[in-house]
Each structure stands twice: as C-alpha cells, then as structure tokens.
Amino acid sequence: MPMPQVSDIAVYQKLSEIADELDELARQGASLVGEAALITAGRTVRGMANAVYKRIMSDQDQDLDS
C-alpha cells in the first residue's frame, strides 16, 4: 500500500516545529549533557528544515524562470 505523499512545505513546518520543541526542552534546564544533546539535535533539525526551505525556494525560482 503506497504511503500518502507529504509536501515539502509540510516537511519544513514539521522540522521547524521539532527544532522549536528541542530548543524549549533545552531551556527548561536539562543536565549539562542533556542540554548539549538537545541543543545539538535542535541545530541539526533546524539545518535540515533550512535545506528543505532552500530547495522549495529554488524550485519556485525555477518555475518563475520557465
């Protein structure tokens, strides 16, 4: 059974939401190790969201050039 397709915008939004949640957990006072892990994970996920966003914008620019 094929999985339903998810839009790039939905992926970007979910990744951004997850990154925000990780940042909030880090602010809530985890241990030093936990805080470092949450900050690193948040940065990584935010980087993935940024890459998806850039791809979306690149695709839109190409559509405008066509």
Distance bins in CASP14 RR format, pairs under 12 A and 6 or more apart:
PFRMAT RR
TARGET T0000
AUTHOR 0000-0000-0000
RMODE 2
METHOD distances of the structure
MODEL  1
4 10 0 0 0 0 0 1 0 0 0 0 0
5 11 0 0 0 0 0 1 0 0 0 0 0
6 12 0 0 0 0 0 1 0 0 0 0 0
6 13 0 0 0 0 0 1 0 0 0 0 0
6 14 0 0 0 0 1 0 0 0 0 0 0
6 15 0 0 0 0 0 1 0 0 0 0 0
6 52 0 0 0 0 0 1 0 0 0 0 0
7 13 0 0 0 0 1 0 0 0 0 0 0
7 14 0 0 0 0 0 1 0 0 0 0 0
7 52 0 0 0 0 0 1 0 0 0 0 0
7 55 0 0 0 0 0 1 0 0 0 0 0
7 56 0 0 0 0 1 0 0 0 0 0 0
7 59 0 0 0 0 0 1 0 0 0 0 0
8 14 0 0 0 0 0 1 0 0 0 0 0
8 15 0 0 0 0 0 1 0 0 0 0 0
8 48 0 0 0 0 0 1 0 0 0 0 0
8 49 0 0 0 0 0 1 0 0 0 0 0
8 51 0 0 0 0 0 1 0 0 0 0 0
8 52 1 0 1 0 0 0 0 0 0 0 0
8 53 0 0 0 0 1 0 0 0 0 0 0
8 54 0 0 0 0 0 1 0 0 0 0 0
8 55 1 0 0 1 0 0 0 0 0 0 0
8 56 1 0 1 0 0 0 0 0 0 0 0
8 57 0 0 0 0 0 1 0 0 0 0 0
8 58 0 0 0 0 0 1 0 0 0 0 0
8 59 1 0 0 1 0 0 0 0 0 0 0
8 60 0 0 0 0 0 1 0 0 0 0 0
9 15 0 0 0 0 0 1 0 0 0 0 0
9 16 0 0 0 0 0 1 0 0 0 0 0
9 49 0 0 0 0 0 1 0 0 0 0 0
9 52 0 0 0 0 1 0 0 0 0 0 0
9 53 0 0 0 0 1 0 0 0 0 0 0
9 55 0 0 0 0 0 1 0 0 0 0 0
9 56 1 0 0 1 0 0 0 0 0 0 0
9 57 0 0 0 0 0 1 0 0 0 0 0
9 59 0 0 0 0 0 1 0 0 0 0 0
9 60 0 0 0 0 0 1 0 0 0 0 0
10 16 0 0 0 0 0 1 0 0 0 0 0
10 17 0 0 0 0 0 1 0 0 0 0 0
10 49 0 0 0 0 0 1 0 0 0 0 0
10 52 0 0 0 0 1 0 0 0 0 0 0
10 56 0 0 0 0 0 1 0 0 0 0 0
11 17 0 0 0 0 0 1 0 0 0 0 0
11 18 0 0 0 0 0 1 0 0 0 0 0
11 45 0 0 0 0 0 1 0 0 0 0 0
11 48 0 0 0 0 1 0 0 0 0 0 0
11 49 0 0 0 0 1 0 0 0 0 0 0
11 50 0 0 0 0 0 1 0 0 0 0 0
11 51 0 0 0 0 0 1 0 0 0 0 0
11 52 1 0 1 0 0 0 0 0 0 0 0
11 53 0 0 0 0 1 0 0 0 0 0 0
11 55 0 0 0 0 1 0 0 0 0 0 0
11 56 0 0 0 0 1 0 0 0 0 0 0
12 18 0 0 0 0 0 1 0 0 0 0 0
12 19 0 0 0 0 0 1 0 0 0 0 0
12 45 0 0 0 0 0 1 0 0 0 0 0
12 46 0 0 0 0 0 1 0 0 0 0 0
12 47 0 0 0 0 0 1 0 0 0 0 0
12 48 0 0 0 0 1 0 0 0 0 0 0
12 49 1 0 1 0 0 0 0 0 0 0 0
12 50 0 0 0 0 1 0 0 0 0 0 0
12 51 0 0 0 0 1 0 0 0 0 0 0
12 52 1 0 1 0 0 0 0 0 0 0 0
12 53 1 0 1 0 0 0 0 0 0 0 0
12 54 0 0 0 0 1 0 0 0 0 0 0
12 55 0 0 0 0 1 0 0 0 0 0 0
12 56 1 0 0 1 0 0 0 0 0 0 0
12 57 0 0 0 0 0 1 0 0 0 0 0
13 19 0 0 0 0 0 1 0 0 0 0 0
13 20 0 0 0 0 0 1 0 0 0 0 0
13 49 0 0 0 0 1 0 0 0 0 0 0
13 52 0 0 0 0 1 0 0 0 0 0 0
13 53 0 0 0 0 1 0 0 0 0 0 0
13 56 0 0 0 0 0 1 0 0 0 0 0
14 20 0 0 0 0 0 1 0 0 0 0 0
14 21 0 0 0 0 0 1 0 0 0 0 0
14 45 0 0 0 0 1 0 0 0 0 0 0
14 48 0 0 0 0 0 1 0 0 0 0 0
14 49 0 0 0 0 1 0 0 0 0 0 0
14 52 0 0 0 0 1 0 0 0 0 0 0
15 21 0 0 0 0 0 1 0 0 0 0 0
15 22 0 0 0 0 0 1 0 0 0 0 0
15 41 0 0 0 0 0 1 0 0 0 0 0
15 42 0 0 0 0 1 0 0 0 0 0 0
15 43 0 0 0 0 0 1 0 0 0 0 0
15 44 0 0 0 0 1 0 0 0 0 0 0
15 45 1 0 1 0 0 0 0 0 0 0 0
15 46 1 0 0 1 0 0 0 0 0 0 0
15 47 0 0 0 0 1 0 0 0 0 0 0
15 48 1 0 1 0 0 0 0 0 0 0 0
15 49 1 1 0 0 0 0 0 0 0 0 0
15 50 0 0 0 0 1 0 0 0 0 0 0
15 51 0 0 0 0 1 0 0 0 0 0 0
15 52 1 0 0 1 0 0 0 0 0 0 0
15 53 0 0 0 0 1 0 0 0 0 0 0
16 22 0 0 0 0 0 1 0 0 0 0 0
16 23 0 0 0 0 0 1 0 0 0 0 0
16 42 0 0 0 0 0 1 0 0 0 0 0
16 45 0 0 0 0 1 0 0 0 0 0 0
16 46 1 0 0 1 0 0 0 0 0 0 0
16 47 0 0 0 0 1 0 0 0 0 0 0
16 48 0 0 0 0 1 0 0 0 0 0 0
16 49 1 0 1 0 0 0 0 0 0 0 0
16 50 0 0 0 0 1 0 0 0 0 0 0
16 51 0 0 0 0 0 1 0 0 0 0 0
16 52 0 0 0 0 1 0 0 0 0 0 0
16 53 0 0 0 0 1 0 0 0 0 0 0
17 23 0 0 0 0 0 1 0 0 0 0 0
17 24 0 0 0 0 0 1 0 0 0 0 0
17 42 0 0 0 0 0 1 0 0 0 0 0
17 45 0 0 0 0 1 0 0 0 0 0 0
17 46 0 0 0 0 0 1 0 0 0 0 0
17 49 0 0 0 0 1 0 0 0 0 0 0
18 24 0 0 0 0 0 1 0 0 0 0 0
18 25 0 0 0 0 0 1 0 0 0 0 0
18 38 0 0 0 0 0 1 0 0 0 0 0
18 41 0 0 0 0 1 0 0 0 0 0 0
18 42 1 0 0 1 0 0 0 0 0 0 0
18 43 0 0 0 0 0 1 0 0 0 0 0
18 44 0 0 0 0 0 1 0 0 0 0 0
18 45 1 0 1 0 0 0 0 0 0 0 0
18 46 0 0 0 0 1 0 0 0 0 0 0
18 47 0 0 0 0 0 1 0 0 0 0 0
18 48 0 0 0 0 1 0 0 0 0 0 0
18 49 0 0 0 0 1 0 0 0 0 0 0
19 25 0 0 0 0 0 1 0 0 0 0 0
19 26 0 0 0 0 0 1 0 0 0 0 0
19 38 0 0 0 0 0 1 0 0 0 0 0
19 39 0 0 0 0 0 1 0 0 0 0 0
19 40 0 0 0 0 0 1 0 0 0 0 0
19 41 0 0 0 0 1 0 0 0 0 0 0
19 42 1 0 1 0 0 0 0 0 0 0 0
19 43 1 0 0 1 0 0 0 0 0 0 0
19 44 0 0 0 0 1 0 0 0 0 0 0
19 45 1 0 1 0 0 0 0 0 0 0 0
19 46 1 0 1 0 0 0 0 0 0 0 0
19 47 1 0 0 1 0 0 0 0 0 0 0
19 48 0 0 0 0 1 0 0 0 0 0 0
19 49 1 0 0 1 0 0 0 0 0 0 0
19 50 0 0 0 0 1 0 0 0 0 0 0
19 52 0 0 0 0 0 1 0 0 0 0 0
19 53 0 0 0 0 0 1 0 0 0 0 0
20 26 0 0 0 0 0 1 0 0 0 0 0
20 27 0 0 0 0 0 1 0 0 0 0 0
20 38 0 0 0 0 0 1 0 0 0 0 0
20 42 0 0 0 0 1 0 0 0 0 0 0
20 45 0 0 0 0 1 0 0 0 0 0 0
20 46 0 0 0 0 1 0 0 0 0 0 0
20 49 0 0 0 0 1 0 0 0 0 0 0
21 27 0 0 0 0 0 1 0 0 0 0 0
21 28 0 0 0 0 0 1 0 0 0 0 0
21 38 0 0 0 0 1 0 0 0 0 0 0
21 41 0 0 0 0 0 1 0 0 0 0 0
21 42 0 0 0 0 1 0 0 0 0 0 0
21 45 0 0 0 0 1 0 0 0 0 0 0
21 46 0 0 0 0 0 1 0 0 0 0 0
22 28 0 0 0 0 0 1 0 0 0 0 0
22 30 0 0 0 0 0 1 0 0 0 0 0
22 34 0 0 0 0 0 1 0 0 0 0 0
22 35 0 0 0 0 0 1 0 0 0 0 0
22 36 0 0 0 0 0 1 0 0 0 0 0
22 37 0 0 0 0 1 0 0 0 0 0 0
22 38 1 0 1 0 0 0 0 0 0 0 0
22 39 1 0 0 1 0 0 0 0 0 0 0
22 40 0 0 0 0 1 0 0 0 0 0 0
22 41 1 0 1 0 0 0 0 0 0 0 0
22 42 1 0 1 0 0 0 0 0 0 0 0
22 43 0 0 0 0 1 0 0 0 0 0 0
22 44 0 0 0 0 1 0 0 0 0 0 0
22 45 1 0 0 1 0 0 0 0 0 0 0
22 46 0 0 0 0 1 0 0 0 0 0 0
22 47 0 0 0 0 0 1 0 0 0 0 0
22 49 0 0 0 0 0 1 0 0 0 0 0
23 29 0 0 0 0 0 1 0 0 0 0 0
23 30 0 0 0 0 0 1 0 0 0 0 0
23 35 0 0 0 0 0 1 0 0 0 0 0
23 38 1 0 0 1 0 0 0 0 0 0 0
23 39 1 0 0 1 0 0 0 0 0 0 0
23 40 0 0 0 0 0 1 0 0 0 0 0
23 41 0 0 0 0 1 0 0 0 0 0 0
23 42 1 0 0 1 0 0 0 0 0 0 0
23 43 0 0 0 0 1 0 0 0 0 0 0
23 44 0 0 0 0 0 1 0 0 0 0 0
23 45 0 0 0 0 1 0 0 0 0 0 0
23 46 0 0 0 0 1 0 0 0 0 0 0
24 30 0 0 0 0 0 1 0 0 0 0 0
24 35 0 0 0 0 0 1 0 0 0 0 0
24 38 0 0 0 0 1 0 0 0 0 0 0
24 39 0 0 0 0 0 1 0 0 0 0 0
24 42 0 0 0 0 0 1 0 0 0 0 0
25 31 0 0 0 0 0 1 0 0 0 0 0
25 34 0 0 0 0 1 0 0 0 0 0 0
25 35 0 0 0 0 1 0 0 0 0 0 0
25 37 0 0 0 0 1 0 0 0 0 0 0
25 38 1 0 1 0 0 0 0 0 0 0 0
25 39 0 0 0 0 1 0 0 0 0 0 0
25 41 0 0 0 0 1 0 0 0 0 0 0
25 42 0 0 0 0 1 0 0 0 0 0 0
26 32 0 0 0 0 0 1 0 0 0 0 0
26 33 0 0 0 0 0 1 0 0 0 0 0
26 34 1 0 0 1 0 0 0 0 0 0 0
26 35 1 0 1 0 0 0 0 0 0 0 0
26 36 0 0 0 0 1 0 0 0 0 0 0
26 37 0 0 0 0 1 0 0 0 0 0 0
26 38 1 1 0 0 0 0 0 0 0 0 0
26 39 1 0 1 0 0 0 0 0 0 0 0
26 40 0 0 0 0 1 0 0 0 0 0 0
26 41 0 0 0 0 1 0 0 0 0 0 0
26 42 1 0 0 1 0 0 0 0 0 0 0
26 43 0 0 0 0 0 1 0 0 0 0 0
27 35 0 0 0 0 1 0 0 0 0 0 0
27 38 0 0 0 0 1 0 0 0 0 0 0
27 39 0 0 0 0 1 0 0 0 0 0 0
27 42 0 0 0 0 0 1 0 0 0 0 0
28 34 0 0 0 0 0 1 0 0 0 0 0
28 35 0 0 0 0 1 0 0 0 0 0 0
28 38 0 0 0 0 1 0 0 0 0 0 0
29 35 1 0 0 1 0 0 0 0 0 0 0
29 36 0 0 0 0 0 1 0 0 0 0 0
29 38 0 0 0 0 1 0 0 0 0 0 0
29 39 0 0 0 0 0 1 0 0 0 0 0
30 36 0 0 0 0 1 0 0 0 0 0 0
30 37 1 0 0 1 0 0 0 0 0 0 0
30 38 1 0 1 0 0 0 0 0 0 0 0
30 39 0 0 0 0 1 0 0 0 0 0 0
30 41 0 0 0 0 0 1 0 0 0 0 0
31 37 0 0 0 0 1 0 0 0 0 0 0
31 38 0 0 0 0 0 1 0 0 0 0 0
32 38 0 0 0 0 0 1 0 0 0 0 0
32 39 0 0 0 0 0 1 0 0 0 0 0
33 39 0 0 0 0 0 1 0 0 0 0 0
33 40 0 0 0 0 0 1 0 0 0 0 0
34 40 0 0 0 0 1 0 0 0 0 0 0
34 41 0 0 0 0 1 0 0 0 0 0 0
35 41 0 0 0 0 0 1 0 0 0 0 0
35 42 0 0 0 0 0 1 0 0 0 0 0
36 42 0 0 0 0 0 1 0 0 0 0 0
36 43 0 0 0 0 0 1 0 0 0 0 0
37 43 0 0 0 0 0 1 0 0 0 0 0
37 44 0 0 0 0 0 1 0 0 0 0 0
38 44 0 0 0 0 0 1 0 0 0 0 0
38 45 0 0 0 0 0 1 0 0 0 0 0
39 45 0 0 0 0 0 1 0 0 0 0 0
39 46 0 0 0 0 0 1 0 0 0 0 0
40 46 0 0 0 0 0 1 0 0 0 0 0
40 47 0 0 0 0 0 1 0 0 0 0 0
41 47 0 0 0 0 0 1 0 0 0 0 0
41 48 0 0 0 0 0 1 0 0 0 0 0
42 48 0 0 0 0 1 0 0 0 0 0 0
42 49 0 0 0 0 1 0 0 0 0 0 0
42 50 0 0 0 0 0 1 0 0 0 0 0
43 49 0 0 0 0 0 1 0 0 0 0 0
43 50 0 0 0 0 0 1 0 0 0 0 0
44 50 0 0 0 0 0 1 0 0 0 0 0
44 51 0 0 0 0 0 1 0 0 0 0 0
45 51 0 0 0 0 0 1 0 0 0 0 0
45 52 0 0 0 0 0 1 0 0 0 0 0
46 52 0 0 0 0 0 1 0 0 0 0 0
46 53 0 0 0 0 0 1 0 0 0 0 0
47 53 0 0 0 0 1 0 0 0 0 0 0
47 54 0 0 0 0 1 0 0 0 0 0 0
48 54 0 0 0 0 0 1 0 0 0 0 0
48 55 0 0 0 0 0 1 0 0 0 0 0
49 55 0 0 0 0 0 1 0 0 0 0 0
49 56 0 0 0 0 0 1 0 0 0 0 0
50 56 0 0 0 0 0 1 0 0 0 0 0
50 57 0 0 0 0 0 1 0 0 0 0 0
51 57 0 0 0 0 0 1 0 0 0 0 0
51 58 0 0 0 0 0 1 0 0 0 0 0
52 58 0 0 0 0 0 1 0 0 0 0 0
52 59 0 0 0 0 0 1 0 0 0 0 0
53 59 0 0 0 0 0 1 0 0 0 0 0
53 60 0 0 0 0 0 1 0 0 0 0 0
54 60 0 0 0 0 0 1 0 0 0 0 0
54 61 0 0 0 0 0 1 0 0 0 0 0
55 61 0 0 0 0 0 1 0 0 0 0 0
55 62 0 0 0 0 0 1 0 0 0 0 0
56 62 0 0 0 0 0 1 0 0 0 0 0
56 63 0 0 0 0 0 1 0 0 0 0 0
57 63 0 0 0 0 0 1 0 0 0 0 0
57 64 0 0 0 0 0 1 0 0 0 0 0
58 64 0 0 0 0 0 1 0 0 0 0 0
58 65 0 0 0 0 0 1 0 0 0 0 0
59 65 0 0 0 0 0 1 0 0 0 0 0
59 66 0 0 0 0 0 1 0 0 0 0 0
60 66 0 0 0 0 0 1 0 0 0 0 0
END
